[in-house]
Amino acid sequence: MFSNKEDKKPRAEDSGSTSSIGKGTTIQGDIVTSGNISVEGEVKGNVNCQAKVALGSSSYVEGKVVADNAIIAGEIQGSIEVGELLTLKPTAVIHGDITTNKLIVEAGATFNGSCRMGVSVSDDLSYTDEPEPAEEIVDEYSTTPGSESESSEETETQSRTL
């Protein structure tokens, strides 16, 4: 009657589904998948995968890549967040920050950015890319109307008295 049976959901990796974006194909927009994804083409948007991402040597991604595991052989212009293992193949070119638990960089791979690793990022991974609140930018040199003339008059007065 009251059992402690766990409701086991099949892991995305075990679902057997693999989406593929072939060479010569360009996707404009975000990709969200619970299964594996293989990219040989171009993606101008974020790739959010709850399983494994494989970017081939002809692939190009302009956006954020989020996955449990990833093998990168192509080029990424954006950040990468991988919960488990990230492998950079010799043809990989990364222009962005990496956050991963484990990292393998093969000889020849290029990485320009910062790297945070050895932490469990699985809990921090957001498979949906919600916009972050914008920071308020305050111009420290801006003046309120009328204050500019007052400050310049004060400066002139101070320089005369010195």
Helices and strands as residue ranges (DSSP letters): G 12-15, E 18-21, E 26-28, E 31-33, E 36-39, E 42-44, E 47-49, E 52-55, E 60-62, E 65-67, E 69-72, E 75-77, E 80-88, E 93-95, E 98-105, E 110-112, E 115-117, H 147-161
